[in-house]
Amino acid sequence: MSKVIKKVVQKPIDEKQEIIISELIEVFKGIGYEVRIEKGFFKGGFCLLREQKLFLLNKNIEPAKKINFLSKNLAELEIDTIFLKPEIRDIIEREKAK
């Protein structure tokens, strides 16, 4: 008896969300963090590896969740003195307010 293999339907990539993700990652880089996007059984978070500041992010989570996770963690940091695009600052400020 043969197995039926179901194809997983991938959601279309939302370019706006991908741009926001890359801009949030640039903010992390601007404050001295290396951002790694990797596979695994984790959401992500801050990490210190041999005195190097890292931020890990799971490659397999949905773009909306990536944005939420990145902005939530940036809201915990002191980024008031850094120039951010208004849209990015709004996203982070909404997370701070929660």
PyMOL commands that set and color helices and strands:
alter all, ss='L'
color gray80, all
select helices_A, chain A and resi 15-30+63-75+86-97
alter helices_A, ss='H'
color red, helices_A
select strands_A, chain A and resi 34-38+44-49+52-58
alter strands_A, ss='S'
color yellow, strands_A
deselect
rebuild
show_as cartoon
